[in-house]
Every structure is written in C-alpha cells, then in structure tokens.
Amino acid sequence: MPNVPVLPDVLAALPFPTVGIDRAERIVALNAAAEDLLGDGALGRHFITVLRQPALVEAVEQCLADRMPRTARFVAGEVEAEVNYDVSLRKIEGTGVLLMSFQDVTHMTQAGQMRRDFVANVSHELRTPLTSLMGFIETLSGPARDDAAARDRFLEIMSGEAGRMNRLVGDLLSLSRVEAEERVKPTDRVDLTEVLQRTLRNLNPLAVESDVTLVPEFGETPLMLLGDADQLLQVFTNLVENAIKYGGAGKAVEIISETSLRDPALRGPAVRITVRDHGPGIDPMHLPRLTERFYRADSHRSRALGGTGLGLAIVKHILNRHRGRMKIASDLGQGAAFSVILPLDQDPG
C-alpha cells in the first residue's frame, strides 16, 4: 500500500495540477490546482468518472496495466475558450500509484495555429495575383501574341497585380521588423507635431487626387515623446491614407490632437491623435478584429484599393512598442475615428 498520507503533501508542492490514482483505479490524492481543474468531489472517485475524455482514459488504463510512462492530451473549458493540457503519466515504483500531471500548453497550441493561419493567408494572398499573371502571360504568348490593344491592356493589369504582390511582400517585411523590435523601448525624443506635419505633406498629393480635404487640428506646439520617428510616421501614414481611401470623394479627413495630464487609457500624461473620416463607416461587429493580420471588414473594396490586410496589424505592434493604445469608433453611415494614444515625455531636457 502506498504511503497515502505523504502523497497529498508531495502533490501540494508541485506547481502543476497533479492527480494520484491507485491500483483500484480511484483518485487517492490531488493538489489544489488539480481540484480547480477537475472540480470538487474528485477524491475517492473512479478516475473515469472524473476525466471522461477517451484518449486520456485509455492512456491511464494502459499505464496502470504495463507501468510504461505515457503522455496524452486533455482539453478543458468551453469551445470558445479551450485550454489544452499535455498530461504526463508515470507510475511511482513500489507504490502502485500512478501520477498524472497537467501542463497548460494552450499558448503553444495557439502559436502553432497562428503560424499555420499566417502561412495559409500569405499563400492565399499571393496565389490570386500569381494565377492572374500566369494566365495573362499564357494569353500573351498565344492567342494575343499579335494583338497590340489586348497586349497593352493585359500588361497594365499585370503591372497592377505585380504591384499588389510587391506591396504585400513589403508589408510582410515591415511586420517582421516591427515584431522583432516590439520589446525594445524607444529612447529618442521625437516631436509628434513634426511627424504629423510630414505625414500630411507626404499624403497631400493623394488627397488632392482623391478630392479629399485634409484638416489638421493639432497646431504648431511641439508634442515631445520617446519614440521612433520613422515608425510613428508609418502609423499615421497608414491611418490617414486609409481615411483618404475609405472616406470618399468630396469629404474631409480631420487629424485632431488632444493632450491630457492623465489619460484614462494610459493613466498618465498622454497625447491622443484622432484621424476621423466621414465615409460609410464600419459595422461595429468588425471593430475588435481590425488589427488582426489579413482581416478586412470589406475584402473586395480593400483589395480594389490596394490594401494588403496588414496595415493595422503593423500599427498595433508599433504602438505596443511605444506603450501606446489605439481606440476605434465607428457606426455604419457615420464615418470612422481611429485614435492613437501615446505617453508624453515628462522630461523637458
């Protein structure tokens, strides 16, 4: 017979949920973490009535029978919020007790799924223009070889598709860079007013071409903070360019700054830059997912306007690096407002 009185003390010292099962296939000990995972009343019950997942039950039965260590998977929680555990099973020599320890590997499972989704999304985004290019090349090499009008039309479309792939590759590289630097806190003092002025100068030709009026409402006063000027320029270029493209011709895009000694989002001195358009707006159901890679509220329109689906994901990672936040507000037919909140530099030197 195992020294059962000692077993609960041993299990209590372990950081992972751990359960002891005896030769009679009953749970003879479990620590507090295991009780939280499996529920009250597990002690003394047959393990099958507590675990209930066939793969794990089979692994326990085999381990009790042949004493060989095993691993199995256990899934807890609801479908929308599953928690995945790797379960290690091992007999304690000379006691007949089987120990099961549960290690939460949800983050690893999610990371693996994110990698698979990312590869699938990139493949999908590249396949469409590549298929188009291959089709036009085949047509130009055959039926349209001597058709000058068709050749010019197809070459223009091919140029657009190649440009789309080039933008996608550029955004992928940019996303990779900002993710690599996300944990490195910026140390340069940057004037955010100057960054905003550069953004509007750079995008003014696009605004004129799109019949959109840029309305700066941030004044000339320097707004100093610790940051990376190039990355902040990328943030506001993305937001203002989106507002120009989606706001609609004949409309205005306002760029508004507000400072606060204690912004509720950052709980300290901050500047809030809001880019507001007066276009068709975004259905609120899409707002929580807009910063996900390749997520588009309107896929067809986004692709038609040259979007890659990565711009707001890049913005999110840059703001994370700057200890900033982004708030999005929109209703259908009421335009959209993207607010960037950044901590102000409290050191005047």
Stockholm file with secondary structure:
# STOCKHOLM 1.0

chainA/1-349         MPNVPVLPDVLAALPFPTVGIDRAERIVALNAAAEDLLGDGALGRHFITVLRQPALVEAVEQCLADRMPRTARFVAGEVEAEVNYDVSLRKIEGTGVLLMSFQDVTHMTQAGQMRRDFVANVSHELRTPLTSLMGFIETLSGPARDDAAARDRFLEIMSGEAGRMNRLVGDLLSLSRVEAEERVKPTDRVDLTEVLQRTLRNLNPLAVESDVTLVPEFGETPLMLLGDADQLLQVFTNLVENAIKYGGAGKAVEIISETSLRDPALRGPAVRITVRDHGPGIDPMHLPRLTERFYRADSHRSRALGGTGLGLAIVKHILNRHRGRMKIASDLGQGAAFSVILPLDQDPG
#=GR chainA/1-349 SS CCCTTHHHHHHHTCSSCEEEECTTSBEEEECHHHHHHHCTTCTTSBHHHHHCCHHHHHHHHHHHHHCCCEEEEEEESCGGGCEEEEEEEEEETTTTEEEEEEEECHHHHHHHHHHHHHHHHHHHHHHHHHHHHHHHHHHHHTTTTTCHHHHHHHHHHHHHHHHHHHHHHHHHHHHHHHHHHTTSCCCSEEEHHHHHHHHHHHHHHHHHHTTCEEEEESCSSCCEEECCHHHHHHHHHHHHHHHHHHHCTTCEEEEEEEEEEEETTTTEEEEEEEEECCSSCCCGGGGGGTTSTTCCSSHHHHHHTTCCSCHHHHHHHHHHHTTCEEEEEECTTSCEEEEEEEECCCCCC
#=GC SS_cons         CCCTTHHHHHHHTCSSCEEEECTTSBEEEECHHHHHHHCTTCTTSBHHHHHCCHHHHHHHHHHHHHCCCEEEEEEESCGGGCEEEEEEEEEETTTTEEEEEEEECHHHHHHHHHHHHHHHHHHHHHHHHHHHHHHHHHHHHTTTTTCHHHHHHHHHHHHHHHHHHHHHHHHHHHHHHHHHHTTSCCCSEEEHHHHHHHHHHHHHHHHHHTTCEEEEESCSSCCEEECCHHHHHHHHHHHHHHHHHHHCTTCEEEEEEEEEEEETTTTEEEEEEEEECCSSCCCGGGGGGTTSTTCCSSHHHHHHTTCCSCHHHHHHHHHHHTTCEEEEEECTTSCEEEEEEEECCCCCC
//
